[in-house]
Each structure stands twice: as structure tokens, then as C-alpha cells.
Amino acid sequence: MHKYSLVGLIFSLALSACSLAPKYERPQMAIPEGWSSTPGTVAAAETNGRPFWQELGSEELNYLMKVALAQNLDLDAALHRIEQARAQAKVAGAPLYPSIEASGGTSRTFQDPRDTNAARGAGSISYEIDLWGKNRSNLAAAKYRAQATQFDRDALQLIVTSETANFYTQALSLNERIRIAEYNLKNADEVLRIIEARYRAGSVSALEVSQQRVAVNNFRASLTSLNEQKTTTLNALATLLARAPQSFAAPKETFASLRLPEVDLTPPAAVLTARPDIKSAEAALRAANADIGAARAAFFPSLTLGLDASMAAGFGNPAASAISIANSVLAPIFNGGRLRGNLESVTARQKELAAQYQKTVLTAFKEVEDALAALKSNNDQAALSRESVRESQNAYNIAKARFDAGAIDYLTLLETQRSLFQAQDDQIAIYAAQLQAFIQLRKALGA
């Protein structure tokens, strides 16, 4: 057969190859038209494609986020997993191309009256015609798995950025709560000083002194707990940034500088293409679909074409060459159920991944609804907490003035003091919860 005829045959057979993979269809699900919860006082807004953390209005957070995206070790490991998956895709695609091999050697024979030298060389080309699409299905499956790995990294990046924003807002809120606790501890110490002076003058009892000392100790205990929370929060933030906690500097901005953004609320259908975990689940499902095609193709014969060429010559003698063209057909006859078992396995795997895809979508809808409910609840609580702080401050100011004038007893002052501290601390905690609910909402929507 002429060599050009062989090449033409190879390409014609390759182009006529079919695929036995089933037609891919996304699992059917009932997609709601809208969300059952609304964020309340936070209205819809246009984000202009900005990352969610930039909407918080913190340049310090923007810088820390750049560090996290560049240096986070989990993201770095995920990047290498992508490289592995892409390399596996190259391996899977290799059978679609001809295999070319060459060999050669020389020899010398020592024999009187004259030594003889000889050289030989050989080359071979083999190519498996992908008649049933087995190799193409394997390549498609490998490519989809590489895509899933990329989407997994995108999902991990979303987790890293949301956790960085969460820990940063927590750190700033704890700074503010510590400031309030220190202020209230200072006031409690001042009240204790006054009560001890009155006790020495005989105008109050030892009971009131003991009660105020207990109150001072409670304020100190609260301050100790808040400082511990701040330390652990900063340690977690440092780890996200791939920095040692011992050398990590605490954030400098104030909690009040953080802006609660308005919500860019996309419809439920948009979540399917926005969330990387859903896209990863679908890529894995597509890969399993291609695996079925490869498993089906394994039942049919495989055709391999080959060309071998060799040349040998002794130095000073004419060269001898030979070219041979061969083809081979390999058809499975009996394999103890291996092919059938493999097909059943990959089919069951495809069904499993279809169920996992549906579960991933439902989980995404749940996370959005949970974040919307949390945001709405925290928005409502924020309005109440502002009113509580205002009234508690007025009550404490009045009680302090009356206590100094001797018009009320110590217990009344102590109660208003505790109420003010609690109201101030609750207000900061609620605002932090609002910010974190916004972050969780953007994460749930796929940012």
C-alpha cells in the first residue's frame, strides 16, 4: 500500500469514528422564580462587578485580600492539583495521536584477517483508530475533571475571601467591644471608689461595696474574654494570609469605618452558573457521562494500523532496508464480566453524581435563604439596638446624677450601668452580624 494511501485511510477512519457516550442533559430540577426572604431595609443595588469585599469600603481589607489571594497555602495547593489534572488530560489524549518509535545500534566483529563493522536502524509507527470514540471519551472525561478541579479552586477561593472578610470584620468589632468594655470598667472603678468613700463615711453598707466589687470583677472578666476572642481571631486571619501569628500586625482601621453595602440580589436560576461548587459538580457529572461512552466502546473491536521500517549495513557494504505495513484487530470475547462490571460501575457513578449535583443546587438555595433571613433579622435588630443604646444611655445619665445627689440607692444605679454596657455591646455585635450576613449572602450567591 502506498504511504499516502495509508495516511488517507487513517484520517478517513478517524473522522468517521462515532461516540457511544450518552447525550448529556442537566438533571431536571424545579428552580424557583424568586427568593422567599428579602433583606428588609437593604435594597437591591448594582455592584458594577466589584468583588464583594471592596464594597465594605476598607482599603486595609483590600490589601489583606490581595495577600490572601496571592499567598494562601490552600489556594497554592489547589493550583498544583489543577496542574496535575491538566497533565492527566494530556495523558488521556495521547492515544489519539500516532505512536512513533525508533531504535538503532552499531556493532564490531573482531575476526582475522579483518575486523568488520555494522550498523542497524529501525523505526515504527502505530495508530489506534478510534472507531467507537473510546479514546475521545477518555480525553473528554479527563478535560471535564480538570475543569472540575479548576472550579474547586474557585470555590476554595470564595471560601478564603469570605473567611478573610469575616475574620477582619470580627477583629474590628472586637476592638470596638474591647473599647466599650474598658470604658465601662473605668466607670465601674470610679463608682467603686465613690462607694468605698461613702462606706468609710458610714453612709452605705458593706453589702453595697461588695456588690460593686463583684460588678467590677465581672467587667474585667468580660474584657479578658473579649481579648482572648480577638487573639484567636487574629491568629485565624494570619493563617489565611500564610503568616505566622507572632508577626502579624492587628488591623488599624475602626469598626465604624466599615460600610454595610446594599444587596445585589440575583434570581435563583443565576446561582447555577455563578457558584463554582455547582459548576464543579456539573463538570464531574459530564466526566462521568464521557466515562460511560468509553466503557461502552470497550465492548467493540479495536483496530490498530502499523508501519515498520528497518535498515542494516556493514561499513563498506551496500545497505539493506525493509518496510512492512500491518494492521491488527483485537476484539473482546470473554473477560469474566469485567467489561460489563465496568459499564455498570461508571453508570452507577453517573447516577450518583447526578444526585450530588441536585443536592449541591438545593444546598446553594438553602444557603442563600439562610443568609437572607439572617440579614433581615439583623437589620431589624439593628434598629432596635440603636434605640436601646439611646434609652440606656439616658437612663444611666439620670441614675448617675440622682445617685450622686443621694436620691436613689446603689442597686438602681448598678442596674442601669449593666443595661447600658449590654446595650452598647449588643449594638456592636449586631452590626458585625449584619456585615457577616452580607458576606455569607454574597458567598452563597457565588459573589
KETOR-102382 format. One record per residue (C-alpha): residue in one letter; x, y, z. Coordinates in pm, 1 decimal, padded with zeros to 6 digits, always signed. Each point is the difference from the previous one (the first is absolute). Layout:
# residues N
a:X:Y:Z .
...
# end
This chain:
# residues 447
m:+00000.0:+00000.0:+00000.0 .
h:+00129.5:+00341.9:-00087.9 .
k:+00091.9:+00210.4:+00303.1 .
y:-00234.5:+00280.0:-00103.9 .
s:-00282.9:-00250.1:-00028.1 .
l:+00075.1:-00113.1:+00354.1 .
v:-00012.9:+00356.9:+00132.3 .
g:-00327.6:+00059.7:-00181.6 .
l:-00146.8:-00316.4:+00145.5 .
i:+00102.2:+00099.9:+00350.1 .
f:-00162.1:+00341.7:-00021.0 .
s:-00315.4:-00127.0:-00167.0 .
l:-00046.8:-00261.3:+00269.4 .
a:+00073.5:+00252.8:+00274.5 .
l:-00251.3:+00248.1:-00136.9 .
s:-00266.8:-00266.7:-00033.8 .
a:+00039.6:-00111.1:+00361.9 .
c:-00315.2:+00017.4:+00206.5 .
s:-00062.1:+00063.5:+00368.0 .
l:-00197.0:-00231.6:+00224.4 .
a:-00026.7:+00248.7:+00287.0 .
p:-00361.6:+00082.1:+00089.8 .
k:-00121.1:+00349.1:-00082.8 .
y:+00061.7:+00218.8:+00302.7 .
e:-00302.9:+00156.7:+00163.7 .
r:+00008.8:+00209.7:+00313.2 .
p:-00209.0:-00165.4:+00275.8 .
q:-00352.4:+00138.9:+00001.4 .
m:-00081.9:+00206.6:+00306.1 .
a:-00271.4:+00240.6:+00100.7 .
i:+00171.0:+00339.8:+00012.9 .
p:-00193.2:+00263.1:+00199.5 .
e:-00063.9:+00332.8:-00167.6 .
g:+00100.4:+00207.1:+00301.3 .
w:+00110.7:-00009.9:+00361.2 .
s:-00244.2:-00042.6:+00285.8 .
s:+00198.6:+00230.3:+00229.1 .
t:+00096.7:+00361.1:-00064.0 .
p:+00271.7:+00190.4:+00184.4 .
g:-00239.3:+00264.0:+00130.2 .
t:+00148.1:+00347.5:+00022.6 .
v:+00287.6:-00091.0:-00233.0 .
a:-00112.2:+00056.6:-00358.0 .
a:+00131.6:-00139.4:-00326.4 .
a:+00295.1:+00181.5:-00153.1 .
e:+00241.2:-00023.6:-00291.7 .
t:+00350.2:-00115.0:+00100.0 .
n:+00163.8:+00067.9:-00338.9 .
g:+00174.3:-00335.5:+00022.5 .
r:+00214.0:+00097.0:+00298.2 .
p:+00110.2:-00269.5:+00246.0 .
f:-00228.2:+00002.2:+00301.3 .
w:+00275.7:+00098.4:+00244.2 .
q:+00065.2:+00323.9:-00186.4 .
e:-00357.6:+00101.9:+00076.7 .
l:+00084.5:+00009.6:+00372.4 .
g:+00205.7:+00314.1:-00061.6 .
s:+00322.2:-00109.6:+00172.7 .
e:+00334.1:+00054.2:-00172.4 .
e:+00165.7:-00205.1:+00271.5 .
l:-00228.7:-00294.9:-00077.0 .
n:+00067.1:+00040.3:-00372.7 .
y:+00372.5:-00032.8:+00067.6 .
l:-00043.1:-00302.9:+00227.4 .
m:-00218.0:-00163.6:-00265.0 .
k:+00276.1:+00039.9:-00259.3 .
v:+00239.4:-00170.3:+00240.1 .
a:-00247.1:-00283.7:+00063.2 .
l:-00059.7:-00060.6:-00371.1 .
a:+00373.8:-00001.1:-00072.8 .
q:+00135.0:-00189.0:+00300.2 .
n:-00271.7:-00222.9:+00148.4 .
l:+00146.8:-00349.2:+00020.0 .
d:-00326.3:-00182.7:-00068.1 .
l:-00038.6:+00194.3:-00324.4 .
d:+00360.3:-00076.9:-00089.1 .
a:-00059.1:-00372.1:+00053.5 .
a:-00318.8:+00018.6:-00207.8 .
l:+00195.8:+00159.6:-00284.1 .
h:+00231.5:-00301.0:-00009.3 .
r:-00300.5:-00232.7:-00005.2 .
i:-00114.5:+00182.6:-00312.7 .
e:+00340.8:-00055.7:-00156.6 .
q:-00024.6:-00371.0:+00078.5 .
a:-00345.4:-00024.6:-00154.1 .
r:+00111.0:+00178.6:-00315.2 .
a:+00298.5:-00232.8:-00028.6 .
q:-00233.5:-00298.3:+00031.4 .
a:-00208.0:+00144.2:-00282.7 .
k:+00313.3:+00002.5:-00217.4 .
v:+00060.0:-00363.2:+00087.3 .
a:-00359.9:-00087.7:-00084.4 .
g:+00029.0:+00173.3:-00337.1 .
a:+00322.8:-00175.7:-00103.6 .
p:-00171.5:-00306.3:-00161.1 .
l:-00167.8:+00233.6:-00251.4 .
y:+00338.9:+00055.0:-00164.0 .
p:+00231.4:-00247.2:-00175.4 .
s:+00273.3:-00164.1:+00204.2 .
i:+00343.5:+00031.4:-00160.8 .
e:+00303.6:-00192.9:+00121.2 .
a:+00355.4:-00031.1:-00128.7 .
s:+00296.5:-00219.5:+00088.0 .
g:+00354.3:-00040.6:-00123.8 .
g:+00333.5:-00151.8:+00078.6 .
t:+00348.7:-00081.3:-00123.3 .
s:+00218.1:-00306.5:+00036.7 .
r:+00361.7:-00102.4:-00069.2 .
t:+00122.1:-00349.3:-00057.0 .
f:+00365.2:-00088.4:+00064.5 .
q:+00098.4:-00272.4:-00247.2 .
d:+00319.8:-00065.5:-00195.3 .
p:+00108.8:+00108.5:-00241.5 .
r:-00224.6:+00309.1:+00027.8 .
d:-00240.5:+00149.7:+00255.0 .
t:-00351.2:+00078.7:-00121.3 .
n:-00234.4:+00280.0:+00105.2 .
a:-00377.7:+00007.8:-00040.7 .
a:-00285.6:+00239.8:+00076.5 .
r:-00372.7:-00049.8:+00018.8 .
g:-00300.9:+00224.3:+00047.5 .
a:-00373.7:-00052.7:+00029.2 .
g:-00311.1:+00208.9:+00043.7 .
s:-00366.7:-00071.2:+00050.1 .
i:-00327.1:+00192.5:-00010.3 .
s:-00319.7:-00132.8:+00152.1 .
y:-00339.2:+00160.3:+00026.1 .
e:-00319.1:-00124.8:+00160.5 .
i:-00304.3:+00103.6:-00199.4 .
d:-00250.4:+00139.7:+00246.3 .
l:-00295.7:-00161.2:-00175.0 .
w:-00234.4:+00002.5:+00297.8 .
g:+00118.2:+00318.7:+00168.1 .
k:+00162.1:-00171.0:+00299.8 .
n:+00312.4:+00215.6:-00004.2 .
r:-00195.0:+00317.9:-00066.3 .
s:-00233.5:-00084.5:+00287.2 .
n:+00297.4:-00055.0:+00231.9 .
l:+00144.0:+00334.5:-00106.3 .
a:-00333.9:+00176.4:+00049.9 .
a:-00033.0:-00152.1:+00347.8 .
a:+00351.8:+00111.8:+00094.0 .
k:-00066.7:+00353.1:-00125.3 .
y:-00323.4:+00023.5:+00198.0 .
r:+00180.8:-00120.5:+00312.7 .
a:+00263.1:+00267.4:-00057.0 .
q:-00279.9:+00256.2:-00026.0 .
a:-00151.2:-00132.9:+00322.8 .
t:+00337.0:+00044.5:+00170.1 .
q:+00013.5:+00360.3:-00120.5 .
f:-00351.8:+00060.7:+00129.7 .
d:+00098.4:-00159.7:+00331.4 .
r:+00278.4:+00254.9:+00030.1 .
d:-00245.8:+00279.3:-00081.8 .
a:-00229.0:-00129.4:+00274.0 .
l:+00293.1:-00013.0:+00240.9 .
q:+00093.7:+00354.7:-00098.0 .
l:-00353.3:+00110.1:+00083.9 .
i:+00034.4:-00163.2:+00341.7 .
v:+00338.9:+00162.7:+00062.0 .
t:-00119.8:+00348.0:-00095.9 .
s:-00319.6:-00027.0:+00205.2 .
e:+00189.0:-00129.6:+00304.0 .
t:+00259.3:+00275.5:-00034.7 .
a:-00276.4:+00261.0:-00008.0 .
n:-00178.7:-00167.0:+00291.4 .
f:+00306.5:-00018.4:+00222.2 .
y:+00093.4:+00356.8:-00088.8 .
t:-00344.5:+00136.3:+00093.2 .
q:+00002.9:-00209.4:+00316.4 .
a:+00339.0:+00140.6:+00097.0 .
l:-00120.4:+00358.8:-00045.6 .
s:-00324.1:-00066.7:+00186.0 .
l:+00195.1:-00154.5:+00288.7 .
n:+00222.0:+00308.3:+00010.3 .
e:-00312.4:+00210.8:+00044.6 .
r:-00153.0:-00234.9:+00256.4 .
i:+00326.7:+00004.0:+00194.9 .
r:-00000.9:+00381.0:-00008.5 .
i:-00354.2:+00005.5:+00141.2 .
a:+00088.3:-00260.5:+00264.3 .
e:+00304.7:+00202.5:+00108.0 .
y:-00212.9:+00315.1:+00023.0 .
n:-00262.1:-00175.9:+00210.7 .
l:+00267.8:-00155.2:+00220.0 .
k:+00141.3:+00345.9:+00058.7 .
n:-00346.0:+00126.2:+00098.3 .
a:-00054.7:-00297.3:+00226.6 .
d:+00332.6:+00065.5:+00171.8 .
e:-00104.0:+00361.8:+00051.2 .
v:-00332.4:-00105.8:+00152.0 .
l:+00187.6:-00242.0:+00227.0 .
r:+00227.8:+00281.5:+00113.5 .
i:-00301.7:+00214.6:+00088.5 .
i:-00177.3:-00283.0:+00183.8 .
e:+00310.9:-00086.0:+00200.2 .
a:+00029.9:+00366.0:+00099.1 .
r:-00363.3:+00004.0:+00110.8 .
y:+00050.3:-00325.7:+00187.6 .
r:+00284.4:+00156.1:+00191.2 .
a:-00226.4:+00294.2:+00076.0 .
g:-00268.8:-00238.7:+00121.2 .
s:-00264.9:+00093.0:-00258.9 .
v:-00010.4:-00342.1:-00176.5 .
s:+00033.5:-00357.6:+00117.7 .
a:+00268.3:-00258.1:-00067.9 .
l:-00255.0:-00185.7:-00214.9 .
e:+00001.2:+00277.1:-00261.9 .
v:+00381.7:+00002.9:-00004.8 .
s:+00008.3:-00375.9:-00059.9 .
q:-00262.7:+00025.1:-00273.0 .
q:+00199.1:+00261.6:-00187.9 .
r:+00319.7:-00198.6:+00033.8 .
v:-00180.2:-00296.0:-00155.3 .
a:-00118.9:+00227.5:-00282.8 .
v:+00357.3:+00121.6:-00060.4 .
n:+00125.7:-00358.1:-00010.0 .
n:-00272.3:-00094.9:-00249.7 .
f:+00104.7:+00287.3:-00227.4 .
r:+00361.8:-00116.4:+00023.6 .
a:-00100.0:-00358.7:-00081.7 .
s:-00193.6:+00119.9:-00304.8 .
l:+00301.4:+00202.3:-00112.7 .
t:+00228.0:-00303.0:+00039.0 .
s:-00237.3:-00212.8:-00207.9 .
l:-00018.3:+00263.0:-00275.5 .
n:+00379.6:+00024.9:-00015.3 .
e:+00023.1:-00377.3:-00034.3 .
q:-00253.7:+00006.1:-00285.6 .
k:+00200.8:+00272.6:-00170.5 .
t:+00320.3:-00201.7:+00026.4 .
t:-00151.7:-00315.6:-00147.1 .
t:-00166.5:+00201.2:-00277.9 .
l:+00327.9:+00166.3:-00095.8 .
n:+00176.4:-00338.0:+00008.8 .
a:-00257.7:-00140.4:-00242.8 .
l:+00037.0:+00302.9:-00226.3 .
a:+00378.1:-00032.8:+00001.1 .
t:-00024.7:-00367.1:-00100.6 .
l:-00220.2:+00090.7:-00297.2 .
l:+00268.9:+00244.6:-00109.5 .
a:+00273.8:-00265.0:+00042.1 .
r:+00165.6:+00200.6:+00275.7 .
a:+00116.6:-00102.5:+00343.4 .
p:-00237.9:+00133.6:+00268.5 .
q:+00296.3:+00128.6:+00203.4 .
s:+00097.7:+00247.0:-00272.1 .
f:-00346.5:+00100.9:-00116.2 .
a:-00097.9:+00360.7:+00066.1 .
a:-00356.6:+00064.4:+00114.9 .
p:-00226.6:+00202.2:-00231.9 .
k:+00009.7:+00374.8:+00059.4 .
e:-00326.7:+00125.2:-00148.0 .
t:-00304.3:+00069.4:+00215.9 .
f:-00310.1:-00215.0:-00003.6 .
a:-00217.2:+00302.0:-00073.5 .
s:+00186.6:+00054.0:-00328.8 .
l:-00143.9:-00320.9:-00146.5 .
r:-00296.6:+00058.8:-00229.3 .
l:-00296.5:-00237.0:-00013.5 .
p:-00055.6:-00034.8:-00375.7 .
e:-00329.7:-00032.2:-00175.1 .
v:-00086.3:-00341.9:-00137.1 .
d:+00030.2:-00098.2:-00364.8 .
l:-00257.9:-00278.6:+00008.3 .
t:+00009.6:-00224.5:-00308.5 .
p:-00282.3:-00246.9:-00083.9 .
p:+00032.1:-00366.8:+00104.4 .
a:+00068.1:-00116.9:-00356.9 .
a:+00314.0:+00216.8:-00011.5 .
v:+00147.4:-00191.3:+00293.9 .
l:+00041.8:-00310.6:-00218.7 .
t:+00257.9:+00174.5:-00216.9 .
a:+00147.4:+00229.4:+00267.8 .
r:+00097.9:-00243.8:+00272.8 .
p:+00322.9:-00190.3:-00070.7 .
d:-00102.0:-00299.1:+00213.0 .
i:-00305.5:-00052.0:-00223.1 .
k:+00213.4:+00035.3:-00312.9 .
s:+00247.3:-00250.3:+00144.7 .
a:-00280.4:-00247.9:+00069.5 .
e:-00125.4:+00036.6:-00356.4 .
a:+00349.6:-00043.1:-00146.6 .
a:+00041.6:-00320.4:+00202.1 .
l:-00336.9:-00117.5:-00130.8 .
r:+00107.4:+00070.4:-00358.3 .
a:+00318.7:-00197.3:+00059.7 .
a:-00202.0:-00295.8:+00125.0 .
n:-00216.9:+00027.1:-00311.2 .
a:+00312.2:-00027.1:-00217.4 .
d:+00120.6:-00296.2:+00206.7 .
i:-00316.3:-00187.1:-00102.9 .
g:+00093.7:+00055.8:-00365.2 .
a:+00347.7:-00142.7:+00057.1 .
a:-00142.8:-00299.4:+00189.1 .
r:-00245.9:-00072.2:-00280.5 .
a:+00271.1:+00027.0:-00265.4 .
a:+00209.2:-00261.2:+00180.6 .
f:-00252.5:-00266.6:-00110.5 .
f:+00089.4:+00051.0:-00367.3 .
p:+00310.9:-00103.3:-00197.2 .
s:+00297.3:+00234.7:-00019.2 .
l:+00195.6:+00052.7:-00321.9 .
t:+00369.2:+00092.5:+00001.7 .
l:+00201.9:+00087.3:-00309.9 .
g:+00378.8:-00028.4:-00002.0 .
l:+00299.5:+00069.8:-00216.3 .
d:+00347.3:-00140.5:+00068.7 .
a:+00321.1:+00095.1:-00180.3 .
s:+00351.0:-00136.1:+00053.4 .
m:+00341.1:+00045.6:-00157.5 .
a:+00325.6:-00187.4:+00056.9 .
a:+00343.0:+00030.7:-00160.4 .
g:+00358.7:-00093.3:+00056.5 .
f:+00251.1:+00277.8:-00049.0 .
g:+00120.6:-00013.9:-00357.0 .
n:-00291.6:-00228.2:-00096.2 .
p:-00335.5:+00088.3:-00162.2 .
a:-00286.7:+00084.4:+00238.5 .
a:-00302.3:-00227.6:+00023.8 .
s:-00340.0:+00141.5:+00093.5 .
a:-00349.1:-00133.4:+00054.9 .
i:-00343.1:+00159.2:+00047.9 .
s:-00305.6:-00184.5:+00126.1 .
i:-00357.9:+00114.0:+00049.5 .
a:-00227.4:-00188.9:+00233.0 .
n:-00327.6:+00039.1:+00178.9 .
s:-00153.1:-00184.1:+00291.6 .
v:-00352.3:-00041.6:+00131.5 .
l:-00062.5:-00082.8:+00364.0 .
a:-00351.1:-00099.7:+00100.9 .
p:-00111.1:-00095.4:+00351.2 .
i:-00158.6:-00346.0:+00018.7 .
f:+00001.9:-00105.4:+00364.1 .
n:+00131.5:+00200.7:+00295.1 .
g:-00190.8:-00136.1:+00294.9 .
g:-00244.2:+00291.5:+00011.4 .
r:+00269.7:+00265.7:+00034.3 .
l:-00136.5:+00223.6:-00276.0 .
r:-00359.8:-00038.2:+00115.5 .
g:+00100.5:+00071.3:+00358.6 .
n:+00193.3:+00308.8:-00106.4 .
l:-00298.6:+00133.3:-00195.3 .
e:-00232.6:-00059.5:+00294.4 .
s:+00247.5:+00171.2:+00230.4 .
v:+00039.2:+00317.3:-00207.7 .
t:-00376.9:+00013.4:-00061.3 .
a:-00068.1:-00018.6:+00373.0 .
r:+00266.8:+00265.0:+00054.6 .
q:-00175.1:+00227.1:-00250.0 .
k:-00329.3:-00041.1:+00186.1 .
e:+00172.9:+00069.4:+00330.5 .
l:+00150.0:+00323.0:-00135.2 .
a:-00338.5:+00103.9:-00139.1 .
a:-00145.0:-00030.3:+00349.6 .
q:+00296.7:+00188.3:+00144.8 .
y:-00050.1:+00277.1:-00255.0 .
q:-00363.6:+00038.8:+00103.8 .
k:+00098.8:+00001.5:+00367.4 .
t:+00264.8:+00266.6:-00069.3 .
v:-00259.4:+00222.1:-00169.9 .
l:-00249.7:-00042.0:+00283.6 .
t:+00271.9:+00072.8:+00255.4 .
a:+00087.0:+00318.2:-00188.1 .
f:-00364.9:+00112.7:+00008.3 .
k:-00012.9:-00077.4:+00373.5 .
e:+00315.9:+00200.9:+00069.3 .
v:-00138.1:+00301.6:-00184.7 .
e:-00330.8:-00018.1:+00187.1 .
d:+00183.2:-00040.6:+00332.9 .
a:+00220.0:+00301.8:-00071.7 .
l:-00300.3:+00208.9:-00106.3 .
a:-00187.2:-00096.5:+00316.4 .
a:+00303.6:+00083.1:+00215.6 .
l:+00046.7:+00334.0:-00174.5 .
k:-00365.1:+00092.4:+00041.4 .
s:+00002.3:-00101.9:+00366.3 .
n:+00318.0:+00193.2:+00072.4 .
n:-00132.1:+00307.1:-00182.1 .
d:-00310.9:-00004.4:+00218.1 .
q:+00208.5:-00052.5:+00313.6 .
a:+00234.6:+00283.3:-00095.6 .
a:-00283.3:+00254.2:+00007.3 .
l:-00109.8:-00126.9:+00340.8 .
s:+00355.6:-00002.0:+00136.0 .
r:+00057.0:+00363.9:-00094.4 .
e:-00313.4:+00093.9:+00191.3 .
s:+00108.2:-00214.7:+00296.5 .
v:+00342.2:+00168.6:+00019.4 .
r:-00156.0:+00342.7:-00015.9 .
e:-00249.4:-00074.2:+00278.7 .
s:+00255.3:-00187.4:+00212.5 .
q:+00241.2:+00294.0:-00020.2 .
n:-00273.9:+00241.3:+00106.8 .
a:-00099.4:-00228.0:+00287.1 .
y:+00358.4:-00032.3:+00122.1 .
n:+00063.7:+00374.6:-00016.5 .
i:-00314.2:+00068.8:+00203.9 .
a:+00076.4:-00276.2:+00249.6 .
k:+00359.9:+00117.8:+00045.4 .
a:-00112.2:+00355.2:+00069.3 .
r:-00265.0:-00116.0:+00248.4 .
f:+00242.1:-00236.2:+00171.0 .
d:+00256.6:+00278.0:+00040.2 .
a:-00275.1:+00211.5:+00155.1 .
g:-00103.3:-00285.6:+00229.5 .
a:-00346.9:-00026.8:-00153.2 .
i:+00021.8:-00371.0:-00098.8 .
d:+00173.0:-00304.1:+00143.4 .
y:+00301.2:-00174.1:-00141.7 .
l:-00189.7:-00297.0:-00142.4 .
t:-00192.4:+00223.6:-00237.6 .
l:+00322.4:+00153.7:-00127.5 .
l:+00161.8:-00342.8:-00036.0 .
e:-00289.9:-00130.0:-00205.9 .
t:+00004.8:+00294.6:-00241.0 .
q:+00376.9:-00034.6:-00031.3 .
r:-00025.3:-00366.1:-00095.8 .
s:-00281.7:+00072.9:-00246.0 .
l:+00205.2:+00267.5:-00176.3 .
f:+00303.4:-00224.3:-00036.5 .
q:-00212.3:-00284.1:-00134.4 .
a:-00180.1:+00226.2:-00247.2 .
q:+00325.4:+00146.5:-00131.2 .
d:+00160.8:-00342.7:-00035.8 .
d:-00310.6:-00139.5:-00171.4 .
q:-00003.0:+00286.9:-00249.9 .
i:+00355.6:-00074.3:-00112.8 .
a:-00065.7:-00374.4:-00014.5 .
i:-00313.5:+00051.7:-00209.0 .
y:+00178.5:+00225.9:-00247.4 .
a:+00273.3:-00261.3:-00030.8 .
a:-00268.8:-00261.8:-00062.5 .
q:-00149.4:+00223.1:-00271.3 .
l:+00334.7:+00021.6:-00176.9 .
q:+00059.8:-00372.4:+00031.1 .
a:-00349.9:-00078.2:-00128.4 .
f:+00073.4:+00217.5:-00304.0 .
i:+00327.6:-00185.5:-00056.0 .
q:-00173.9:-00337.8:+00030.6 .
l:-00271.6:+00114.2:-00240.7 .
r:+00251.5:+00103.6:-00264.5 .
k:+00184.8:-00328.2:+00050.5 .
a:-00324.3:-00195.6:-00034.0 .
l:-00084.7:+00186.3:-00320.0 .
g:+00343.8:-00082.4:-00140.0 .
a:+00131.7:+00354.3:+00071.7 .
# end
